[in-house]
Amino acid sequence: MTIRLYCFGESGNAYKAALALELAEMDWAPVYVDFFNGAARSAEFLALNPMGEVPVMVDGRLILSQSGAIQRHVTERTGRFGGRDADEDREVLRWMFWDNHKMSGQAGALRFLMNFLPEQKRPEPVIGWLSGRVQAALATLERGLDGRAWLVGDGPTTADFSCCGYLYYPEPFGFDRADWPNIDAWLDRIAALPGWKHPYDLMPGSPADRA
């Protein structure tokens, strides 16, 4: 049975789940959620996910939201992209939890405020504060990749797919790959994995569709 992933292309959190499904070669298909026209707040969607967020994965009778939980499901079903032992698996989780709070939680909000709100509604003090937080998170990620090809162990894990979630998008939010050589090389390594796709190629929906 084909897995359904409710998502939209602009969502970095949805991209984390979609990327894990794609790279694990699972049978899945995206279901477009028209977020910018309120679809995630509709009664139909809230019946699927009371949190009112994407991504949501439907795998048979299992309905699962939150990108990290979906990524763990991919690892549990396929045996791929987890740690090789308990110590590595805890380290994978550590980076995923860090990303949710320190990287994606800041970068996603900053990118939204800088690009998807009407210019006259953009709160400059909030943007300034979040910009500092994103730069601090990027510095942590750069240090974490110092002398390493991957965040955990000797190969890609969901730690990598989580932390890269917002870093392939073209919309400006204070991230210039040239400023972060370790991150830049790491993003190239992820993009070289068989099956990798850019978020706007992997999921339906992009700013161009709303232009």
C-alpha positions as CSV (number, residue, x, y, z in Angstrom):
1,M,0.0,0.0,0.0
2,T,1.4,3.4,-1.0
3,I,2.2,5.7,1.9
4,R,0.6,9.1,1.7
5,L,2.5,12.2,2.9
6,Y,0.4,15.3,3.4
7,C,2.8,18.2,2.6
8,F,3.6,21.2,0.5
9,G,6.8,22.2,-1.1
10,E,7.6,25.3,0.9
11,S,7.6,23.4,4.2
12,G,11.1,22.4,5.4
13,N,9.6,20.2,8.0
14,A,7.6,18.3,5.4
15,Y,10.8,18.1,3.3
16,K,12.6,16.2,6.1
17,A,9.9,13.5,6.1
18,A,9.7,13.4,2.3
19,L,13.4,13.1,1.9
20,A,13.7,10.2,4.3
21,L,10.9,8.4,2.5
22,E,12.5,9.0,-0.9
23,L,16.0,8.1,0.1
24,A,14.8,4.9,1.8
25,E,13.1,4.0,-1.5
26,M,9.7,3.5,0.2
27,D,6.5,3.5,-1.8
28,W,5.0,6.9,-1.1
29,A,3.2,9.7,-2.8
30,P,2.7,13.4,-1.7
31,V,-0.7,14.8,-1.0
32,Y,-0.7,18.6,-1.5
33,V,-1.9,20.7,1.4
34,D,-2.8,24.3,0.3
35,F,-1.3,25.8,3.4
36,F,-1.3,29.4,2.3
37,N,-5.1,29.3,1.7
38,G,-5.8,27.8,5.1
39,A,-6.1,24.1,4.2
40,A,-4.2,23.0,7.4
41,R,-6.9,24.7,9.5
42,S,-9.9,23.1,7.8
43,A,-12.1,20.7,9.7
44,E,-11.2,17.9,7.3
45,F,-7.5,18.4,7.9
46,L,-7.8,18.8,11.7
47,A,-9.7,15.5,11.8
48,L,-6.5,14.0,10.3
49,N,-4.1,15.9,12.5
50,P,-5.5,18.0,15.4
51,M,-2.1,19.8,15.6
52,G,-3.0,21.5,12.3
53,E,0.5,21.0,10.8
54,V,2.3,19.2,8.0
55,P,3.7,16.7,7.5
56,V,1.2,14.0,8.2
57,M,2.0,10.4,7.0
58,V,-0.7,7.8,6.5
59,D,0.8,4.3,6.3
60,G,-2.1,1.9,6.2
61,R,-3.9,2.3,9.5
62,L,-1.1,4.4,11.0
63,I,-1.5,8.2,11.0
64,L,1.6,10.0,12.2
65,S,2.6,13.6,12.3
66,Q,5.8,15.5,13.2
67,S,8.8,15.1,10.9
68,G,11.0,13.4,13.5
69,A,8.4,10.8,14.3
70,I,7.9,10.1,10.6
71,Q,11.7,9.8,10.1
72,R,11.9,7.3,13.0
73,H,9.1,5.3,11.4
74,V,11.1,5.1,8.2
75,T,14.1,3.8,10.1
76,E,12.0,1.3,12.0
77,R,10.4,-0.1,8.8
78,T,13.5,-0.2,6.6
79,G,16.5,-0.4,9.0
80,R,18.0,2.6,7.2
81,F,19.4,5.9,8.4
82,G,19.6,5.1,12.1
83,G,22.6,4.7,14.3
84,R,24.6,1.5,14.1
85,D,24.3,0.8,17.8
86,A,22.5,2.3,20.8
87,D,25.1,5.0,21.4
88,E,24.9,6.2,17.8
89,D,21.1,6.0,17.8
90,R,21.0,8.3,20.9
91,E,23.3,10.7,19.0
92,V,21.0,10.7,16.0
93,L,18.1,11.6,18.3
94,R,20.2,14.3,20.0
95,W,20.8,16.1,16.7
96,M,17.2,15.7,15.7
97,F,15.9,17.2,18.9
98,W,18.5,20.0,18.6
99,D,17.4,20.7,15.1
100,N,13.7,20.9,16.0
101,H,14.4,23.5,18.7
102,K,17.5,25.4,17.6
103,M,17.8,25.2,13.8
104,S,14.5,24.5,12.1
105,G,12.4,26.1,14.8
106,Q,14.3,29.4,14.2
107,A,15.1,29.1,10.5
108,G,11.6,28.1,9.5
109,A,10.1,31.1,11.3
110,L,12.7,33.5,10.0
111,R,12.3,32.4,6.4
112,F,8.5,32.7,6.7
113,L,8.6,36.2,8.1
114,M,11.2,37.4,5.5
115,N,9.6,35.9,2.5
116,F,6.0,34.8,2.9
117,L,4.5,37.7,4.8
118,P,3.5,40.9,3.0
119,E,6.4,43.3,3.3
120,Q,4.4,45.9,5.3
121,K,3.6,43.2,7.9
122,R,7.1,41.9,8.5
123,P,8.1,42.5,12.1
124,E,11.7,43.8,11.9
125,P,12.6,43.5,15.6
126,V,11.5,39.8,15.5
127,I,13.4,39.2,12.3
128,G,16.5,40.8,13.8
129,W,16.3,38.6,16.9
130,L,15.6,35.4,14.9
131,S,18.5,36.2,12.6
132,G,20.9,36.1,15.5
133,R,19.5,32.8,16.7
134,V,19.8,31.3,13.2
135,Q,23.4,32.4,12.9
136,A,24.2,30.8,16.3
137,A,22.6,27.6,15.2
138,L,24.5,27.6,11.9
139,A,27.8,28.0,13.9
140,T,26.9,25.0,16.0
141,L,26.2,22.9,13.0
142,E,29.4,24.0,11.3
143,R,31.3,22.9,14.4
144,G,29.5,19.6,14.5
145,L,30.6,18.9,11.0
146,D,34.3,19.9,11.5
147,G,36.4,17.0,10.4
148,R,33.3,14.8,9.7
149,A,31.5,13.8,6.6
150,W,28.2,13.1,8.5
151,L,26.8,14.3,11.8
152,V,26.7,10.7,13.3
153,G,28.8,7.7,12.3
154,D,30.2,7.0,8.9
155,G,27.1,7.5,6.8
156,P,24.0,9.5,6.4
157,T,21.3,9.3,9.1
158,T,18.1,11.1,9.9
159,A,20.2,13.5,11.9
160,D,21.5,14.8,8.6
161,F,18.1,14.8,6.9
162,S,16.6,16.7,9.9
163,C,19.3,19.4,10.1
164,C,19.4,20.1,6.4
165,G,15.6,20.6,6.1
166,Y,15.7,24.3,5.5
167,L,19.1,24.7,4.0
168,Y,18.4,23.9,0.3
169,Y,15.7,26.6,-0.1
170,P,16.5,29.6,-2.3
171,E,14.5,32.2,-0.3
172,P,16.9,34.5,1.7
173,F,17.0,34.1,5.4
174,G,20.5,35.0,6.3
175,F,22.1,31.7,5.1
176,D,24.9,31.9,2.5
177,R,26.5,28.5,1.9
178,A,29.8,30.2,1.1
179,D,30.1,31.4,4.7
180,W,29.9,27.9,6.1
181,P,32.4,25.6,4.3
182,N,31.7,22.5,6.4
183,I,27.9,22.9,5.9
184,D,28.4,23.6,2.2
185,A,30.4,20.4,1.6
186,W,27.9,18.4,3.7
187,L,24.9,19.7,1.7
188,D,26.7,18.6,-1.5
189,R,27.2,15.1,0.0
190,I,23.5,14.8,0.9
191,A,22.6,16.0,-2.6
192,A,24.8,13.3,-4.1
193,L,22.9,10.5,-2.5
194,P,20.9,8.3,-4.9
195,G,17.4,9.6,-5.1
196,W,18.0,13.0,-3.6
197,K,15.7,15.8,-4.9
198,H,15.3,19.5,-4.1
199,P,12.3,20.2,-2.0
200,Y,10.4,21.9,-4.9
201,D,11.0,18.9,-7.0
202,L,10.1,16.4,-4.3
203,M,6.8,17.9,-3.1
204,P,4.1,19.9,-4.9
205,G,3.8,23.6,-4.2
206,S,6.3,26.5,-4.6
207,P,6.3,30.3,-4.4
208,A,6.2,30.3,-8.3
209,D,2.8,28.6,-8.1
210,R,1.4,31.6,-6.1
211,A,3.2,34.3,-8.1
